[in-house]
């Protein structure tokens, strides 16, 4: 697989963006005619975004977003 991450750690607006691509396959001789198939934990694409904003000396607003492909659970 491959991973990429971009971060901003200074200023009032901070955050990061991350992307990863990874595959997981299983293979059994008695299943699927011996051919490999995607495992339950196979999540090819994963995107994570986090942002934090200092609105005031006592107020901080944060957002976190995750997107995954693969298993529906």
N, C-alpha and C positions, 0 to 999 in steps of 0.2 A: 504494500500500500504506500500511500504518500500523504504527507500532512503539510499544511501551510498555516501560519499564524502571523497576524499583523497586530501590533499593540501601540496604544498611545497612553502614556503614563503621566503626562504633565498637563497642567492647565485645568480649567474648570470642567472641560469635557474630556473624560477619559473613557477608555474601553478597549475592546479587542474583537477581532474577527478571526475565526478559525474554520478551516475546511479539511476534511480527510476523506480519502478514498481507500477502501480496504475490502477484500473479499474473503469469505470463509466457505469452503466446500467440504462435503462429506462423501465418502465412497465406501460402499459395502458390496461384496461379491453377490450377495443374495437379493439386493434391492436395485431397482432401476437398471436391470441387465448389466450390473457392474459399472455403470457410468457414474461419474461424480455429479452431485446436485448441491444447490445452495443449502447451507446449514441454517438452522433456525436463528442463529445469532448473526447471520449474514446481513450486514447493513452497509451497502456499497458507498453511499454518500452520506456525509454528516456535516452540517453547517451549524456553527455556534456564533452568536453575536451577543456582546454585552456592552452596555453603555451606561455611564454614570455622569450626572451633571450636578455641580455644586450651585444650587440656585441662591443660597444665602449661607451665612456662617453656620446656621443651625439646620438647614434643609438640604437634603441630598436626594435626587431623583434617580432611580435606576431602572433599567430595562434589560431583560434577558430573553433571548429567543433561540430555540433549538429546532432543527429540522433534520429528520432522519428518513432514509428510505430503507425498504426491506420489511422486516417483521412488523405486523400491525399492532403489536402489544408493547 
